[in-house]
Amino acid sequence: MDMWQLEVRHDGLNKYRVIRGKDKGEVEEKARVQLVVWEGMWQRKLAAERKALEREQKALDKETKLQLADERTREALEALTEIENILKSSLDAGELFDWESLKEHFEFPEKKPDPPKLQKTPKAPVKTDWKYRPQLGLIDKVIGSRKQRRITEAESKFSKDTSAWEEEKQRIITQNAELEAQYQEKLDKWEEEQREFMEKQQQHNSQIDKRSKEYLAMEPYAVADYCEYVLQASEYPEEFPKQFDLDYNPDTKTLIVEYSLPSIEHVPSLKGVKYVQTRDEFSESFLSATALNALYDSLIYQITLRTIYELYESNTANAIDSVVFNGWVKSIDRSTGQEINPCILSLQAGRAEFSALNLANVDPKACFRNLKGVGSSKLYSLTPVAPILNIDREDSRFIESYAVAGDLGESTNLAAMDWEDFEHLIRELFEKEFSETGGEVKITQASRDRGVDAIAFDPDPIRGGKVVIQAKRYTNTVGVSAVRDLYGTVMNEGATKGILVTTSNYGPDAYEFAKGKPLTLLTGSNLLHLLEKHGHKATIDLKAAKKILSERDDR
């Protein structure tokens, strides 16, 4: 499945994340939500800084400064208490995630246009109005010409006012029509924008409903998305990176969490503030290096357990049976000044064993060790460890596998098999072997040139990690060069172990080279035993195989 990805960053918070998803719209929506969250964090940070500055400016007298010192001490102790109770705060949080929280129920933000204020048309002149009646005096009544002139003047005034009224009425009608047309245009635009806004919101909410159904149907990408939502909803101090990458294997129901942990610089160390009146200054006290290191280690163990707890607690579709947590820390190597990003701890926890824990009463470090987590005894030292399971889904060498074991019989001579069928047989056999611990095996393309025939990803906390498997369908004794090549491949792949499987045997120099190295050499006899363990029978006849292969090459 093609994946889309988009980089988002916030310079103010110095945060960066790569958003991945199955389609462009989903990725853009996730990126939009992430930027909104970061902007909210940024505004809260600015507000806090402004508040702190205002407090400092208001500290004009000693009494105020004493109060300020007490307030800062209280805030420092609250920050330390928050770190000490990172795990407990999640246990007490109740419901961790609700699909409804992702939905939008906003009113359209733009105000509806106000109707225009229309002018009223004035009343039409009425001829019987007194001002249009001839004003006749005594002389006007006696002299006919004067009377007629008064009548004509009154009629002329009525006619003039009527014309002016007609013009004014027409002007007002025209102006009102323009105002109404403008209003209707604004109203149509507002209604269209409102409709688009509500449709977009409805589409967003429909997508959330769709993702919820896909999650309940345990679609692999939907399970990973859901787990990402759960971890995003988990509240931590805003200074923490809170970045992670998730990978879900539907066949084994295993979720791998690559988690970016806070560095020790993110952990508050201030424990108190005093105001020294004699010097008119504030004196700050901090945790000792030993106490800070202990607090940091406890924090990392708590985040590890809390993350796994939140994933299982929210596992409403029963999609996860195993969680692998790999904790990485971005920091500066003080000896080189270079940026480093080591994996400092790794833990694989099955659902049954984790659900049996009473996390409210555990010691985080002891619990981590009891679950057979891998990590240095001093996490603050940032000593790197190999992740228990770290699947690279982008390995272009992985190809589709096919079943071979089902066609085997007691007469099948493994040493005479087609070399490609033999490699797929080894993949199939080890897949059955590793599946007992939730592992998976992938065969690689053109393995003869790349030095790798198959790669196993084993989540077992003791023997687990990345395992390189090479298959040698040989009729002659395997020499030391093949074992030496395997060891070089293990080193180049960053694997924890290498397994060499052959249909023949190994020379003494091969066994001597393998001593003390993470290598396992399986002979033809071991191979037949492993096949029988998983319900298959075959045979290995090296002499007959040499003859068959020779005849095949002569064709």
ZAGU-630534 format. One record per residue: residue in three letters; x, y, z of N, C-alpha, C in turn. Coordinates in steps of 0.05 Angstrom, whole numbers, plus 5000, padded with zeros to 4 digits. Atoms other than C-alpha are relative to their C-alpha. Example, Ala and Ser with C-alpha at 12.3 -4.5 7.8 and 13.67 -1.06 7.14 Angstrom:
REM residues 2
ALA501849765000524649105156501850245000;SER498449764999527349795143498550225014;
REM end
This chain:
REM residues 555
MET501749765000500050005000501850255000;ASP498449755001502850684980499350175025;MET500449844977503751145039500750294993;TRP499449715002503451915040501350095025;GLN498849884976507652315087500450304996;LEU499749715001508353045105501550095025;GLU498549904978513353405149498750255011;VAL501149764987510653905199501950085023;ARG498249904979514554345247498850255012;HIS500749754986513654905297502550125011;ASP497449894993519655355303500150105029;GLY500149904972517455675368500449795021;LEU499850224981516755015404502349814993;ASN497950175009522454705365499149714998;LYS501250265003517954115348499949924970;TYR500050105027518253685286498749725000;ARG501350265002514153085263499549934971;VAL500750095026513152665201497349865002;ILE502750115000505752515189499749804977;ARG500450215021504151865152497249914999;GLY502750105003497651585125499649874973;LYS500550155024494351195071499150174977;ASP500749835022491851785031500750295007;LYS499149724997493552515020498250165018;GLY501949854983487252795052500349945029;GLU499750094972488252395115502650125012;VAL497449894991495552625121499750305005;GLU500349714997493653355110498350075024;GLU501749954977488153305162501549965026;LYS498350054976492952995213502050235005;ALA498049784998498053545198498650255010;ARG501549764991492754085207499449985030;VAL500650034971490653805275502550035017;GLN497549984985497853735297500950295003;LEU499249724999499354465279498250165019;VAL501949874982493154695316500849955029;VAL499150074973495454315378502550155008;TRP497549874994502454595374499650305004;GLU500549714997499855305364498850065027;GLY501249964974495555235426502149985022;MET497950034980501654995465501850255000;TRP498349765003505655585438498750245013;GLN501349774988500456095458499949985031;ARG500050034971499955795528502850065012;LYS497249954991507555825534500550305000;LEU499749715001507556555512498550145023;ALA501649894978502056705562501349965027;ALA498650054974505956375618502450185003;GLU497749824999512156775600499250285006;ARG501049734995508157415599499250035030;LYS500950004972505157235667502450025018;ALA497649994983512057105696501350274999;LEU498849735002514657765669498450205016;GLU501749814986508758135697500349975031;ARG499650044971509857815765502750135009;GLU497449884993517158035764499850305001;GLN500249715001515258735745498350115023;LYS501649914978510058775800501349975027;ALA498650044974514958555853501650255008;LEU498849754995516359265875500950035029;ASP499249974972517059155949500849725011;LYS498950244989520058625994497749805006;GLU502250184994513358336016499049854975;THR500950125025511258225944502149804991;LYS497950185009518057905929500049745017;LEU500150234983517357435988497749824991;GLN502350155010510457225962500749874974;LEU499250105026513357135893501949765003;ALA498250234995518856675920498449765009;ASP501750224991513656255956498449884977;GLU501650095023509456215893501749844981;ARG498250145018515356005850500949735012;THR499350254987517255475902497749804997;ARG502350175003510255205901499849884972;GLU500250095028510255165825502249804994;ALA497750185004517154825826499349725011;LEU500750254987514654295875497849864985;GLU502250125016508354185833501149874975;ALA498850115025512654075771501549745006;LEU498550244992517053565808498049785007;THR502050204993510853215835498749884975;GLU501150095025507953175765501849794987;ILE498150195012514252815741499949745016;GLU499950244983514252345800497549834997;ASN502550145002506952155786499049974971;ILE500750025028507152105710498349754994;LEU501550255004504651385712497450015014;LYS502550004984499551475767497950184988;SER501949815012496452075732498449884978;SER501450135022494651635673498149795011;LEU501750204988491851085717497450125011;ASP502349864988487151595749498450164980;ALA501249825020485251925683497349924990;GLY502550105011479251495667500249944971;GLU500050065028477351425594502250164986;LEU497749875012483551575553499450134974;PHE500549895027480651685485497249934991;ASP502750035010473851775453500050114971;TRP500049915028472751815378498650274997;GLU501549755002467852385390501850245005;SER498249784994473652805415501450104974;LEU498849925026476252825343498150144982;LYS502049885017469753075315499950305005;GLU500349714998468253805302497050075001;HIS502849914997461854135325500050315002;PHE499749714999463254865309497750144985;GLU501849835014458455405290501650154978;PHE498749855020460055775226501050265011;PRO499049764985464656335251499350274988;GLU500649745013462656865201497150095007;LYS502649894993456957315223498250034975;LYS501949975022450757305179499750304993;PRO500349725008450157955138497450125011;ASP502449864991445358465168498450104976;PRO501749895022439458655123500550304997;PRO499549715004440259345092497850175012;LYS502049814991436759945120498950154976;LEU501249895024432060135065498550275006;GLN501449754997429360835056497149974992;LYS502850005007421960935056499450224980;THR500849795020418861294998498150205013;PRO501849804988415661955018497249984989;LYS502750005009408262045013499650184976;ALA500649845025405562294947498550265008;PRO501549754995403163014945497049964996;VAL502950025002395663064956498950274992;LYS500949755011392163594915498250155019;THR501849874981387163724970501450125024;ASP498549904977392763895018499850315000;TRP500449714998392164615043502050164984;LYS497949845014398764825012499650004970;TYR500549995029396064664943497350134994;ARG502549865005389665054953500750304995;PRO499449725006389565754922499350175025;GLN500549834978390266264977498950274990;LEU501449775012385166794956499350205021;GLY500849784983384667464988497450134990;LEU502449865008378867944983500250114972;ILE499649885027381768294922500049784979;ASP499850225020383267614889497249904993;LYS502750105006376067424896498450204983;VAL501449795015373868094866501050014971;ILE498749975026378868114809500549724989;GLY499950275011378167494765502849924991;SER497350085009385167524735501849935023;ARG498450064977388367534803499349725012;LYS500950254990384166954825501149774984;GLN499050215017386166544764503049965003;ARG497150024996393566704776500549845025;ARG499650154975392966444847499449704996;ILE500650295006389665804821502249874984;THR497950115017394965714768502549955016;GLU497650034983400565814819499749755018;ALA500450234983397465294865500349744985;GLU499850245016396764794809502949954991;SER497250035008403964934786501749895023;LYS498550104978406564814856499549705005;PHE500750294997402764154861501449834979;SER498750155022405363944793503049975004;LYS497150004995412564134811500749805023;ASP499450184977412263774878499549704992;THR500650285009409163164845502349894983;SER497750095016414863134794502449945018;ALA497850044981420063214850499649745016;TRP500650254985416562664889500449754983;GLU499650235019416562204828503049944997;GLU497150035003424062324819501249885026;GLU499050094975425462214893499249715005;LYS501050274996421161594895501649804983;GLN498550185018424761304835502949965009;ARG497350014990431561474865500149805024;ILE500050174977429761124930499549714992;ILE500650275009426860524894502649884987;THR497550095012433260464853502149945020;GLN498050034980437760554913499449755018;ASN500850234984433760044954500549744985;ALA499550245016434159554897502949924999;GLU497250065000441659624894500949895027;LEU499350104973442259534970499049715004;GLU501050274997437858924967501549804983;ALA498450175017441858644909502749945013;GLN497450044986448358754947499749815024;TYR500550174977445358445009499649714992;GLN500550275010442857844970502649864991;GLU497450115008449757754940501749915024;LYS498650074976452957775009498849765014;LEU501450224987447657315037500549734985;ASP499550245015448556814980502849905005;LYS497250084995456056824991500349885028;TRP499850104972455256735066498849735003;GLU501350264999450356165057501749784986;GLU498350205014455055825007502449935017;GLU497850054982460955905054499249845024;GLN501050154977456755655112499549714992;ARG500550275009454555055071502649854996;GLU497550135003461654895051501449935026;PHE498850044973463954975123498749765013;MET501550214987458554515149500549734986;GLU499550245015459654015093502849895006;LYS497250084993467154005107500149885028;GLN500150104973465753905180498649735001;GLN501550255001460753355165501849784987;GLN498250195013465853025118502149905020;HIS498050074980471053055173498849815021;ASN501250184980466252745223499349734989;SER500550265013464252215173502549834998;GLN497450145001471552045164500749885027;ILE499450104974472251975239498349755005;ASP501750244997466251495240501149774983;LYS498950205018469351125181502549875013;ARG497650104988476051065217499349835025;SER500850164977472450815279499149724992;LYS500950265009469050265240502349834989;GLU497750155010475550085205501749905022;TYR498550094977478950045272498749755012;LEU501450224989473549585299500249754982;ALA499650225019474449165236502949914999;MET497150064997481949155254501550024973;GLU498449945024484349445188502850095011;PRO497349944988491949485200500650305002;TYR499449714999492750225182498250145020;ALA501949884982486550395223500849955029;VAL499150074973489350035284502450185008;ALA497749834995495850425278499150295005;ASP501049724997492051085269498650035028;TYR501449994974487650935330502050025023;CYS498049994979493650795373501550275001;GLU498849735001496751445349498250215014;TYR501949824988490451815370500149985031;VAL499950054971490751485439502450135012;LEU497649894989497951695450500150304998;GLN500149715003496752395424498350125021;ALA501849904980491052475473501249995029;SER498750024974495652295531501450265007;GLU498949744992497552925569502649975015;TYR497349984987504853055587500750295002;PRO499049724999508653685605500650094971;GLU499849915028508854115542502950014990;GLU497249995009516554125542500849734988;PHE499250265009516653375527499549984970;PRO500250025030517653185453497449884991;LYS502550135008511552725449499949944970;GLN499950085028513552435382500449695000;PHE499850295002512851705361499349914972;ASP500750135025512351245302498949725007;LEU501350254993507850635303499949814975;ASP500250205021507849995263498549765010;TYR501750224991502549455268500149764982;ASN500050265015503048725247497449865005;PRO502650134995496048445238500149705004;ASP499850294997498447725233500649925028;THR499250074973501547725302498750185021;LYS501249804982497448305331502150145017;THR497849874986503948635350500250294991;LEU499649715005504649395356502850085008;ILE497449904993511549695353499850305003;VAL500049714994512350385385502850105001;GLU497549875000518450785367499550285013;TYR500849774984517951325421502350195005;SER497949794995521951975426499650105029;LEU500249934971523152055501501250275006;PRO498749754993524852705536502949955009;SER497350014990532152835550500050115028;ILE499949914972534552995620499750315002;GLU500349715001534553735599497050085002;HIS502849944999526953695595498849975028;VAL501050064974526253485667500550245019;PRO499649774982525154055718501949925023;SER498150054978530754105769499750205023;LEU500449804979528554725808498349895022;LYS501650104977526154545878499250215019;GLY500849794982525655205913501250274993;VAL499049725005526455975910499650155026;LYS500149834976528056435968500750294992;TYR499349725005528257185970501950095023;VAL497949914981534657446004499850305003;GLN500649724997532758116032502650175001;THR497649854996539858326050501350064973;ARG498849955026541958255977497950094979;ASP502249935018535158415947500149844974;GLU500050175024535457815901498849735007;PHE501150274997532457135890502249794999;SER498150225000536356505907498549754994;GLU501350245009534555865871501649765010;SER498750264993536055155896499049794981;PHE500650205020536254555850500649725011;LEU499450284993536253795855502949954995;SER497250085005543053485862500149834975;ALA499750175025545853115801499049725005;THR500950274993544552455836496949985000;ALA503050014998537252625852498850054972;LEU501149955027536052895781500349754983;ASN499650255015538952265750498049795008;ALA501950194990534551835794497250074991;LEU502649905009528452255777499649944970;TYR500150045030530052205702499549704994;ASP500350295005530851445704497149915007;SER502750074992524251375742498050094979;LEU501849895021520851825691499949834975;ILE499950165025523151405632498649735004;TYR501450254995520850755664497050045001;GLN502949944998514151075680498750054973;ILE501149945027513151335609499749744984;THR500150265014514750635582497549845008;LEU502350154990509650295627497450144994;ARG502549845005504550855618499249974971;THR500750025029504850815542498849734994;ILE501150275005503750065542497349975014;TYR502550014986498250135594497850144984;GLU502149855014494550665553499249864974;LEU500750145024494950245490498249765006;TYR501750234993492149625524497350095012;GLU502449904988487050025563498050094979;SER501749905022484350315498499649794978;ASN500150215021484749655460497249884998;THR502850085000477149625451499449794978;ALA500550195022477549225386501649745004;ASN498350244995482348705418501949954976;ALA498350025023487048855361503049955007;ILE497250014992493448835402500449785021;ASP499250214981496448215436502850045011;SER497249964991503548465442500850294992;VAL498949735005506849155448503050005003;VAL497149964998514149295434500550305002;PHE499449724996516449965462503050044998;ASN497249925003523050255438500350295007;GLY499749724991525150895474502550124990;TRP497849855012529651385437500350275013;VAL499649744988532752015464501950174982;LYS498349815014535252605423501450185020;SER498549844981540852945459502750084987;ILE497449925009547853225452502149845015;ASP497750144988553952795464502050205010;ARG498349794988557953225512502949964993;SER497150055006564452895491500650084971;THR499549935029563553055416498650254992;GLY501649775008558453615415498049934978;GLN501750085022554653215362497349915011;GLU502650094992547253065364499949694997;ILE500350295000545652335381497049935004;ASN502850094996539151935382500049705006;PRO499850284994540451275417497449885010;CYS502250154988535250745435501149925028;ILE498950054973536250715511498649775015;LEU501450234988531050185529498049884981;SER501850145018526649665496498549805017;LEU501750184985520849265524497849884983;GLN502250135013516148745496498249885022;ALA501850104980509948595537497449904987;GLY502550125010504248125521497750115016;ARG502449884987497148335538499449855026;ALA500850154976495847775588501850065024;GLU498249954977502147875630499950295009;PHE500149724992501448635628497450065015;SER502649954987494048625648500049895028;ALA499950114973495948215709501450185020;LEU498549824983500148785736498150195015;ASN501449784986497649265790501950244999;LEU498149785005501149885764500050215021;ALA500249794979498750315821502049945023;ASN498350074977503349935869502849924991;VAL497450105009509349745826502250215003;ASP497749835004516350035828500749994970;PRO499750015029517250245755502449854989;LYS497650135009524350005748499949705005;ALA500350284994523049345782498049864982;CYS502150115018516849235739501249974972;PHE498750025026520949385676501849764999;ARG498150234999526248875697498449745001;ASN501650244998520948365715498849924973;LEU501150065027518048425644502349944980;LYS497650075016525148285619500550224979;GLY499349785017526048975589503050024997;VAL497149975006532749145558500750295003;GLY499149734996536449765581502350025020;SER497849964981542450035618498950045028;SER500949954972542050055694499950305006;LYS500049714997543350805687499050124974;LEU501149905025538651065634501050284993;TYR499049725005541151785643502650004985;SER497550015014547751555614499649984970;LEU500750025028544151455547501649784986;THR498750235012547650795535498249864980;PRO501850125020544850515470499749705004;VAL500650295000541549825467498749934974;ALA501350105025539049405409497149965006;PRO502950044996531449445403499349704998;ILE500950275001527948785416498949934972;LEU501250035027524148875351499950274987;ASN499949745014525349425301499849954970;ILE500550095028522149265235500350234981;ASP499749815021524349645174498149924977;ARG501950075020518249625129500850094972;GLU499249895026521949985074502149844986;ASP497950175012526949425060499049904973;SER500950065028526349364984500649714993;ARG499350285007529148654987497849815006;PHE502250194992522848355018498249944976;ILE501750085022518847964967497849815010;GLU502150184993512547544968501149725003;SER499150284996513646844996497949814991;TYR501950215007510346194978500649755016;ALA499850234983509145545014501449774984;VAL498650225013513644944999499649745017;ALA500050234982513244485060497749814995;GLY502350175004506344225042500449804978;ASP499550185022509143894979502249805006;LEU497850184993514643525016498949725006;GLY500650274993514542775025502549855008;GLU497650154991519142235051502049954978;SER498250045023522042164981501350254990;THR498849755009523642904973502850035010;ASN497249964993531143004971500650305001;LEU499649714997532443695000502550104986;ALA497549915012539443714973499950034970;ALA500449985029536743664902497850204992;MET502249815005531344194909501050244983;ASP499449745012531144824866500950195022;TRP498949834978535345334905498050205010;GLU501949804991529745844906497849875017;ASP502050144984524645334931501249935028;PHE498750064975529645144984500050245019;GLU500049764983530245865009497250065011;HIS502749964991522645925013499249795021;LEU500550214980522345265051501250085027;ILE498749924976527345535102498450235013;ARG501649784990523246175108497549905014;GLU502550114989516845775119500549855026;LEU499450154976520145325170500650185024;PHE499349834978523045885212497750195007;GLU502449854993516546275207498349855021;LYS501450164980513245695244501550005026;GLU498450014975518945685294499750275015;PHE500149734987518746445308497250095007;SER502749914995511146505307499149945028;GLU500750074973510946195376500450245019;THR499549764983513646855404499050264986;GLY501049765014509947325356501850114980;GLY498149905020515647385307499049974972;GLU500650045029515547415231502649974985;VAL497750055017520247205176499450094972;LYS500449905028521047545108502449914983;ILE497950095018524947265049500850244982;THR498949775016529347735007500449924971;GLN499650035029530147834934503049994993;ALA497250015009536647654897501949965023;SER498450034976539447404962502849914995;ARG497350105006545447074929502050234997;ASP498249775004548147754913500250185025;ARG500149824977546148114977500949875026;GLY499050134976548547595027497849935020;VAL502250064981541647515060497949844986;ASP502250155012536446985045497450065014;ALA502449944985531447155100500750165024;ILE499649844976530647635158497649945019;ALA502150054979526847445222500050235019;PHE500449804980524047955270498849875024;ASP500850154977523547625338499550195024;PRO500549824978520048015395500849885027;ASP499350134975522447515448502150175015;PRO498249814986525747945503502849885006;ILE497450134994531447435513501649964975;ARG498550075024533347175445499350184976;GLY501249855022529647695404501850204986;GLY498649805016531548225355499949924970;LYS499850055028533448205282501949764995;VAL498450245005535947525258500449954970;VAL499450065028539447395192500149704995;ILE500050295006538146715161501049964972;GLN499050075026542146425104499649704995;ALA500550285007540445775068502049914979;LYS498150115018545745355034499249724992;ARG500750275010543144784992502649884987;TYR497450105009550044454988500049705000;THR499550294999552243754972502849955010;ASN497350034990559343884996500150135028;THR499649894973561944075065500250314998;VAL500049714999560844815082502650095014;GLY497449914989567545165093499750255017;VAL500049774982569445735138499250264986;SER500649755014568546265084497050075001;ALA502949954999560946175084499250115028;VAL500649924973560746255160501150295005;ARG498849734997565446865157498250204985;ASP501849825015560847175104497450055016;LEU502549974984554747055149500650205023;TYR499349824977558247405208500250294990;GLY499849735012559848005163497350114994;THR502849915006552548035142498650085025;VAL501249934974550248025214500950275010;MET498949744991554748615230498850234982;ASN501049795018552549005168497150065003;GLU502949974997545148885181499350115027;GLY500749924973545649085254498349805014;ALA501650214989542648415271501149905027;THR499150114974542948065339501149714997;LYS499250285003544147375310500049924971;GLY500050115027545746975247499649705001;ILE500450295002543346275228500749914972;LEU499350125026546445855173498949724999;VAL501350265003542445255148501049874975;THR499050145023545344745101498849724998;THR500850285004543444065072502349815006;SER497750174996550443815085501150035028;ASN498849974974555443915142502150224999;TYR498049794998560744415166502749885007;GLY497350084994568244345169500850105028;PRO499149924974572044415235500750295002;ASP499349725000574645095215497650185002;ALA502549844998567445345207499050015029;TYR500950004972565645125278501950165017;GLU498149854984572045435305499650304997;PHE500549725005570546105273497450105014;ALA502649924989563346105300500150015031;LYS499950004971565646005373499950295011;GLY500149744987563746595417498650224984;LYS501349805017559946945361497049945000;PRO503050055000552247035355499249864974;LEU500550165024552046495301499049725008;THR501050274997548145845297500349854974;LEU499550165024550245295248498249765001;LEU501850235001544844795229500749824977;THR499350205020546744165191497549894987;GLY502350145013542443735145498449845020;SER501450164980540843295204498350185018;ASN501749814985538543895245497650094985;LEU502149905017534344125187497749794999;LEU502050215001530743455181498549985027;HIS501350014974529443455256498050245004;LEU501749774998526544165252497549964983;LEU502350065017522043955194498049815014;GLU501750204987519543355233498550125024;LYS501349864978518143805293497550144992;HIS502349855010513244195250498349844981;GLY501950185014509943585219500749944971;HIS499350055028513843495154502349804999;LYS497850195004518342935129501250034973;ALA498549995025523742925076502549845004;THR497550144998530442625063502350174989;ILE497649875012537542855047501949784991;ASP498250205012541642415000502050164984;LEU498049835014547942804981501049874975;LYS498950145023550542274933498050024977;ALA502050005021543942234895499550294990;ALA500449725008543242994896502250104981;LYS497849925018550143084864499449904972;LYS500650115027548042634807497750144987;ILE502349865011541242974798500850284991;LEU499249725006544343674799501950004976;SER498150025022549843464751498449964974;GLU501650065024544743184701498350254993;ARG501649755005540543824709501750214988;ASP498249805011546544264694500849934971;ASP499250085027548143854631497950054980;ARG502249975019541343984600500250274987;
REM end
